[in-house]
Amino acid sequence: MAGHDGKLRFVEVKVRAPEDPLSDDAVSPHKRRRLKSAAEAWLAAMPGEPLEACFLVAYVDASVEPWAIRWIDDAF
């Protein structure tokens, strides 16, 4: 979880080994549902005003040195 520009971001990090390709579908629909449920539960437990929240996915390419990271903000 990270904050930026007044939004709370729930972050999913996907690291791939050199022999595995990076793919935008690395976060399956089932995983997305689980992440959304967890975020909703966490937000419901927070006191005060509801926060604006979104999901950020960080795709880490471990096949290069230094590792490359591709950030997808508001991923789903």
Secondary structure, 3 states (H helix, E strand, C coil): CEEECCEEEEEEEEEECCCCCCCHHHCCHHHHHHHHHHHHHHHHHCCCCCCCEEEEEEEEECCCCCCEEEEECCCC
